[in-house]
Amino acid sequence: MRLFYSTSSPFARMVRIALIEKAVPSVEPVLVNPWQDAPDLIRANPSCRVPALVLDDGTALSESQMIIAWMDREYPQPPLYNTAALALAGIAVGAIEAAAAIIIGRRATDAGFDTSAVGLRRRRSIVTALDTLEAQAAALERPDPDLAVIATVTLVDYLHFRFGGAEWMPQIARLDALSQRLRARPSFAETMPTEMPAQP
Ligand SMILES: N[C@@H](CCC(=O)N[C@@H](CS)C(=O)NCC(=O)O)C(=O)O
């Protein structure tokens, strides 16, 4: 199998964490900048976005949650889904989408997107989601990370990566502590978000 990913993408990170947690064998990572329109990525995902997972028989899966759903069926241990986990993961993934929308909005408008009506709406989504998750942090204390933990820690780390020090970020001491603890696991430590390396 081949996984198209970028080092900064929170969507790709959720898939990468799940692959490692489930010890899915024989996955070749393919580092790609989705904004450079690599033909291989377009073939795997017409939207030209990461992540995309091409299976051994050539079937191409796109969208992080579709890929994780496939993985959870094919590699059931440890299970990532239960009703409570899906409820919290939905909140976290919604906020990841909002954060990514702000970053993409900046690309489209150069400056001023953050404080536009849409930018402020996305920011409010992030803040509300963080407050909700912080209040329910006890539910994220588990021996093995499920999808709620994977999505929440991916959200927290991505926000610090992209918006670290922003005055509008709420205090999330319990989520920060969770993120720190999860870094003891290779799946989280090895996939921390970083800027994409310069490519020729
Ligand atoms: N809903 C998608 C979002 C994927 C996504 O937006 N990926 C970004 C990287 S964080 C990307 O490839 N962007 C390129 C583009 O929008 O053209 C998922 O869950 O996989």
Ligand as a Chemical Component Dictionary entry (heavy atoms), coordinates in Angstrom:
data_LIG
# 
_chem_comp.id                   LIG 
_chem_comp.type                 NON-POLYMER 
_chem_comp.pdbx_formal_charge   0 
_chem_comp.three_letter_code    LIG 
# 
loop_
_chem_comp_atom.comp_id 
_chem_comp_atom.atom_id 
_chem_comp_atom.alt_atom_id 
_chem_comp_atom.type_symbol 
_chem_comp_atom.charge 
_chem_comp_atom.model_Cartn_x 
_chem_comp_atom.model_Cartn_y 
_chem_comp_atom.model_Cartn_z 
_chem_comp_atom.pdbx_ordinal 
LIG N1  N1  N 0 -11.736 16.228 4.467  1  
LIG C1  C1  C 0 -10.417 15.847 4.024  2  
LIG C2  C2  C 0 -9.494  17.066 4.105  3  
LIG C3  C3  C 0 -8.131  16.816 3.467  4  
LIG C4  C4  C 0 -7.360  18.123 3.301  5  
LIG O1  O1  O 0 -7.941  19.227 3.262  6  
LIG N2  N2  N 0 -6.030  18.013 3.145  7  
LIG C5  C5  C 0 -5.225  19.193 2.920  8  
LIG C6  C6  C 0 -3.936  19.136 3.726  9  
LIG S1  S1  S 0 -4.250  19.496 5.421  10 
LIG C7  C7  C 0 -4.852  19.276 1.453  11 
LIG O2  O2  O 0 -4.403  18.307 0.890  12 
LIG N3  N3  N 0 -5.062  20.455 0.844  13 
LIG C8  C8  C 0 -4.785  20.706 -0.528 14 
LIG C9  C9  C 0 -5.919  21.444 -1.187 15 
LIG O3  O3  O 0 -6.878  21.825 -0.495 16 
LIG O4  O4  O 0 -5.838  21.641 -2.396 17 
LIG C10 C10 C 0 -9.911  14.659 4.844  18 
LIG O5  O5  O 0 -10.463 14.404 5.922  19 
LIG O6  O6  O 0 -8.999  13.945 4.400  20 
# 
loop_
_chem_comp_bond.comp_id 
_chem_comp_bond.atom_id_1 
_chem_comp_bond.atom_id_2 
_chem_comp_bond.value_order 
_chem_comp_bond.pdbx_ordinal 
LIG N1  C1  SING 1  
LIG C1  C2  SING 2  
LIG C1  C10 SING 3  
LIG C2  C3  SING 4  
LIG C3  C4  SING 5  
LIG C4  O1  DOUB 6  
LIG C4  N2  SING 7  
LIG N2  C5  SING 8  
LIG C5  C6  SING 9  
LIG C5  C7  SING 10 
LIG C6  S1  SING 11 
LIG C7  O2  DOUB 12 
LIG C7  N3  SING 13 
LIG N3  C8  SING 14 
LIG C8  C9  SING 15 
LIG C9  O3  DOUB 16 
LIG C9  O4  SING 17 
LIG C10 O5  DOUB 18 
LIG C10 O6  SING 19 
# 
